[in-house]
Amino acid sequence: MRAALDMADAGLKVYLIEQTPCLGGRVAQLGYMFPQHDCVLCRGTPDHGYGCTRPSISPAYIQHNQHPNIEIFTSTRVVDIAGQA
């Protein structure tokens, strides 16, 4: 996702295709991250951390949803690609 933001910031149109209903993959399914036990999605911001019970998303997820050059497709599979760049 970091690469998608970097390309979008460079002016390229980015299409994020995710087969599951939400972004984040396996990391988004984890509760806490070793070694500090930071909340995986909020990365241990001052009001979060070990024992964080509030659902939150990382700033990168929010940026993806707001960036004009990024289009997200969830629950989607690529079956064919045609054309040229």
CYANA upper distance limits for C-alpha pairs under 8 A (distance plus 0.5 A):
  1 MET  CA      5 LEU  CA      6.89
  1 MET  CA     60 ALA  CA      7.96
  2 ARG  CA      6 ASP  CA      6.73
  2 ARG  CA     60 ALA  CA      7.88
  3 ALA  CA      7 MET  CA      6.62
  4 ALA  CA      8 ALA  CA      6.58
  4 ALA  CA     14 VAL  CA      6.86
  4 ALA  CA     16 LEU  CA      8.12
  4 ALA  CA     70 ILE  CA      8.01
  5 LEU  CA      9 ASP  CA      6.50
  5 LEU  CA     60 ALA  CA      8.50
  5 LEU  CA     63 GLN  CA      8.26
  5 LEU  CA     64 HIS  CA      7.40
  5 LEU  CA     70 ILE  CA      8.27
  6 ASP  CA     10 ALA  CA      6.80
  7 MET  CA     11 GLY  CA      7.14
  7 MET  CA     12 LEU  CA      6.06
  7 MET  CA     13 LYS  CA      8.17
  7 MET  CA     14 VAL  CA      7.64
  8 ALA  CA     12 LEU  CA      5.43
  8 ALA  CA     13 LYS  CA      6.49
  8 ALA  CA     14 VAL  CA      6.64
  8 ALA  CA     67 HIS  CA      8.05
  8 ALA  CA     69 ASN  CA      5.76
  8 ALA  CA     70 ILE  CA      6.91
  9 ASP  CA     69 ASN  CA      8.34
 11 GLY  CA     69 ASN  CA      7.64
 12 LEU  CA     69 ASN  CA      7.14
 13 LYS  CA     69 ASN  CA      5.28
 13 LYS  CA     70 ILE  CA      6.67
 14 VAL  CA     69 ASN  CA      6.44
 14 VAL  CA     70 ILE  CA      5.23
 14 VAL  CA     71 GLU  CA      6.77
 15 TYR  CA     70 ILE  CA      6.35
 15 TYR  CA     71 GLU  CA      5.42
 15 TYR  CA     72 ILE  CA      6.44
 15 TYR  CA     73 PHE  CA      7.90
 16 LEU  CA     70 ILE  CA      7.67
 16 LEU  CA     71 GLU  CA      6.68
 16 LEU  CA     72 ILE  CA      5.25
 16 LEU  CA     73 PHE  CA      6.51
 17 ILE  CA     72 ILE  CA      6.78
 17 ILE  CA     73 PHE  CA      5.45
 17 ILE  CA     74 THR  CA      6.67
 17 ILE  CA     76 THR  CA      6.73
 17 ILE  CA     77 ARG  CA      7.53
 17 ILE  CA     78 VAL  CA      8.16
 18 GLU  CA     22 CYS  CA      7.74
 18 GLU  CA     23 LEU  CA      7.14
 18 GLU  CA     72 ILE  CA      8.34
 18 GLU  CA     73 PHE  CA      6.63
 18 GLU  CA     74 THR  CA      5.23
 18 GLU  CA     75 SER  CA      6.51
 18 GLU  CA     76 THR  CA      6.29
 18 GLU  CA     77 ARG  CA      7.66
 19 GLN  CA     74 THR  CA      6.50
 19 GLN  CA     75 SER  CA      5.07
 19 GLN  CA     76 THR  CA      5.27
 19 GLN  CA     77 ARG  CA      6.08
 20 THR  CA     74 THR  CA      6.58
 20 THR  CA     75 SER  CA      5.25
 20 THR  CA     76 THR  CA      7.80
 21 PRO  CA     74 THR  CA      5.64
 21 PRO  CA     75 SER  CA      5.24
 22 CYS  CA     74 THR  CA      6.62
 22 CYS  CA     75 SER  CA      8.14
 23 LEU  CA     28 ALA  CA      8.12
 23 LEU  CA     61 TYR  CA      8.44
 23 LEU  CA     74 THR  CA      7.92
 24 GLY  CA     28 ALA  CA      5.28
 24 GLY  CA     29 GLN  CA      8.39
 25 GLY  CA     29 GLN  CA      7.65
 26 ARG  CA     30 LEU  CA      7.37
 27 VAL  CA     40 VAL  CA      7.74
 28 ALA  CA     40 VAL  CA      7.58
 28 ALA  CA     41 LEU  CA      7.16
 30 LEU  CA     40 VAL  CA      7.18
 31 GLY  CA     39 CYS  CA      6.88
 31 GLY  CA     40 VAL  CA      6.62
 32 TYR  CA     37 HIS  CA      5.50
 32 TYR  CA     38 ASP  CA      5.93
 32 TYR  CA     39 CYS  CA      5.26
 32 TYR  CA     40 VAL  CA      5.53
 32 TYR  CA     50 TYR  CA      7.81
 33 MET  CA     37 HIS  CA      5.34
 33 MET  CA     38 ASP  CA      5.89
 33 MET  CA     39 CYS  CA      7.01
 33 MET  CA     40 VAL  CA      5.99
 34 PHE  CA     38 ASP  CA      7.78
 36 GLN  CA     50 TYR  CA      8.33
 37 HIS  CA     49 GLY  CA      7.38
 37 HIS  CA     50 TYR  CA      5.92
 38 ASP  CA     42 CYS  CA      8.22
 38 ASP  CA     43 ARG  CA      6.06
 38 ASP  CA     44 GLY  CA      5.10
 38 ASP  CA     48 HIS  CA      8.18
 38 ASP  CA     49 GLY  CA      5.08
 38 ASP  CA     50 TYR  CA      5.96
 39 CYS  CA     43 ARG  CA      5.93
 39 CYS  CA     44 GLY  CA      5.96
 39 CYS  CA     48 HIS  CA      7.27
 39 CYS  CA     49 GLY  CA      5.49
 39 CYS  CA     50 TYR  CA      6.66
 39 CYS  CA     51 GLY  CA      8.14
 39 CYS  CA     52 CYS  CA      6.77
 40 VAL  CA     44 GLY  CA      8.07
 41 LEU  CA     56 SER  CA      6.87
 41 LEU  CA     57 ILE  CA      5.63
 41 LEU  CA     58 SER  CA      5.53
 42 CYS  CA     48 HIS  CA      7.44
 42 CYS  CA     49 GLY  CA      8.29
 42 CYS  CA     56 SER  CA      6.60
 42 CYS  CA     57 ILE  CA      6.31
 42 CYS  CA     58 SER  CA      5.47
 42 CYS  CA     59 PRO  CA      8.31
 43 ARG  CA     48 HIS  CA      8.36
 43 ARG  CA     49 GLY  CA      7.74
 43 ARG  CA     58 SER  CA      7.75
 44 GLY  CA     48 HIS  CA      5.59
 44 GLY  CA     49 GLY  CA      4.71
 44 GLY  CA     50 TYR  CA      8.08
 45 THR  CA     49 GLY  CA      7.15
 48 HIS  CA     52 CYS  CA      5.96
 57 ILE  CA     61 TYR  CA      6.83
 57 ILE  CA     62 ILE  CA      7.73
 58 SER  CA     62 ILE  CA      7.27
 59 PRO  CA     63 GLN  CA      6.60
 60 ALA  CA     64 HIS  CA      6.69
 61 TYR  CA     65 ASN  CA      7.02
 62 ILE  CA     66 GLN  CA      6.89
 63 GLN  CA     67 HIS  CA      6.32
 64 HIS  CA     70 ILE  CA      6.85
 64 HIS  CA     72 ILE  CA      8.45
 65 ASN  CA     70 ILE  CA      8.02
 65 ASN  CA     71 GLU  CA      8.44
 65 ASN  CA     72 ILE  CA      8.19
